[in-house]
């Protein structure tokens, strides 16, 4: 089985957060192939940029964490391209107002569906939407 990681799971690998221990435990416990899209990588860079803009992280530290992420990603995960069909499906998902999805979240769901992978996320709203859409989902929890 493959696990598609969204940015909410990737960021706690790089920046200490309350969820970091749960994410670390999830990563160590699994033997599934880890999948990371270029889109998720861009979201990670954006999140680090936000931390720099809000003075919660120094620029040089963010640069180093991105370099560490690139090394981790290359050594630990398989890359995933975003297809035009993923964007079209994400568009259909956000038009389902009952799901209350933002476009980036819908795109992660669409990619996971195409790959027939389990979407790993810390966003409970995405967990609910994935369940509604029949997309396999896992939410790392603290032990």
C-alpha positions as CSV (number, residue, x, y, z in Angstrom):
1,X,0.0,0.0,0.0
2,X,1.1,3.6,-0.7
3,X,0.8,6.6,1.5
4,X,0.3,10.0,-0.1
5,X,1.6,12.7,2.3
6,X,0.0,16.2,2.3
7,X,1.8,19.3,3.6
8,X,0.2,19.1,7.0
9,X,2.1,15.9,7.7
10,X,5.3,17.0,6.0
11,X,5.8,20.3,7.9
12,X,6.0,18.7,11.4
13,X,8.9,16.6,10.1
14,X,10.8,19.9,9.6
15,X,9.5,22.2,12.3
16,X,8.8,21.1,15.9
17,X,5.0,21.2,16.4
18,X,2.7,19.5,18.9
19,X,2.0,16.9,16.1
20,X,5.6,16.1,15.4
21,X,5.8,13.1,17.7
22,X,2.7,11.6,16.2
23,X,4.0,12.1,12.6
24,X,7.4,10.6,13.5
25,X,5.8,7.6,15.1
26,X,3.6,7.1,12.0
27,X,6.6,7.3,9.7
28,X,8.6,4.8,11.7
29,X,5.7,2.4,12.1
30,X,4.7,2.1,8.4
31,X,6.3,0.0,5.7
32,X,4.3,1.6,2.9
33,X,5.7,3.5,0.0
34,X,5.7,7.2,0.8
35,X,4.5,9.5,-2.0
36,X,5.0,13.3,-2.1
37,X,3.8,15.4,-4.9
38,X,5.5,18.5,-6.3
39,X,2.4,20.4,-5.1
40,X,2.9,19.2,-1.5
41,X,6.5,20.2,-1.7
42,X,5.5,23.7,-2.8
43,X,3.1,23.9,0.1
44,X,5.9,23.0,2.5
45,X,8.1,25.8,1.0
46,X,5.1,28.2,1.3
47,X,4.6,27.3,4.9
48,X,8.2,27.9,5.7
49,X,8.1,31.2,3.9
50,X,5.1,32.2,6.0
51,X,7.1,31.4,9.2
52,X,9.9,33.6,7.9
53,X,7.4,36.4,7.1
54,X,5.9,36.3,10.5
55,X,9.4,36.2,12.2
56,X,8.8,32.7,13.7
57,X,11.8,31.4,11.7
58,X,15.0,33.0,10.5
59,X,15.5,32.9,6.7
60,X,18.8,30.9,6.9
61,X,17.1,28.3,9.1
62,X,14.2,28.0,6.6
63,X,16.7,27.6,3.7
64,X,18.4,24.8,5.7
65,X,15.1,23.1,6.5
66,X,14.1,23.2,2.8
67,X,17.5,21.6,1.9
68,X,16.9,18.9,4.6
69,X,13.4,18.3,3.2
70,X,14.8,17.9,-0.3
71,X,17.3,15.3,0.9
72,X,14.6,13.5,3.0
73,X,12.2,13.6,0.1
74,X,14.7,12.2,-2.4
75,X,15.9,9.4,0.0
76,X,12.5,8.4,1.6
77,X,9.7,9.1,-0.8
78,X,8.7,8.6,-4.4
79,X,7.8,11.8,-6.4
80,X,4.3,12.3,-7.8
81,X,3.4,14.5,-10.7
82,X,0.2,16.5,-10.7
83,X,-2.0,15.7,-13.7
84,X,-4.6,18.0,-15.4
85,X,-7.2,15.3,-14.5
86,X,-6.3,15.8,-10.8
87,X,-7.1,19.5,-11.1
88,X,-10.4,18.8,-12.8
89,X,-11.4,16.3,-10.1
90,X,-10.3,18.8,-7.4
91,X,-12.6,21.4,-9.1
92,X,-15.5,18.9,-8.8
93,X,-14.7,18.3,-5.1
94,X,-14.7,22.0,-4.2
95,X,-18.0,22.4,-5.9
96,X,-19.4,20.0,-3.4
97,X,-20.1,22.6,-0.8
98,X,-21.0,20.0,1.8
99,X,-17.4,18.9,1.9
100,X,-16.1,22.5,2.8
101,X,-12.8,21.9,1.0
102,X,-10.2,24.4,0.0
103,X,-8.7,23.9,-3.5
104,X,-5.3,22.7,-2.2
105,X,-7.0,20.1,0.0
106,X,-9.2,18.9,-2.8
107,X,-6.2,18.6,-5.0
108,X,-4.5,16.3,-2.5
109,X,-7.6,14.2,-2.3
110,X,-7.8,14.0,-6.1
111,X,-4.1,12.9,-6.4
112,X,-4.5,10.3,-3.7
113,X,-7.6,8.9,-5.4
114,X,-5.8,8.7,-8.8
115,X,-2.9,6.9,-7.1
116,X,-5.2,4.6,-5.1
117,X,-3.1,5.6,-2.1
118,X,-4.0,6.4,1.5
119,X,-4.0,10.1,2.0
120,X,-2.1,10.9,5.2
121,X,-3.1,14.2,6.8
122,X,-3.4,16.0,10.1
123,X,-6.4,18.1,8.8
124,X,-9.5,16.5,10.3
125,X,-11.8,18.3,7.8
126,X,-9.9,16.5,5.0
127,X,-10.3,13.2,6.9
128,X,-14.1,13.8,6.9
129,X,-14.2,14.7,3.2
130,X,-12.0,11.7,2.3
131,X,-14.3,9.4,4.1
132,X,-17.3,10.9,2.3
133,X,-15.6,10.5,-1.1
134,X,-14.4,7.0,-0.5
135,X,-10.7,8.0,-0.5
136,X,-8.5,6.0,2.0
137,X,-7.2,8.2,4.7
138,X,-5.0,8.1,7.8
139,X,-4.6,10.7,10.5
140,X,-1.5,10.3,12.7
141,X,-2.4,10.5,16.3
142,X,-0.4,10.9,19.5
143,X,0.1,7.7,21.4
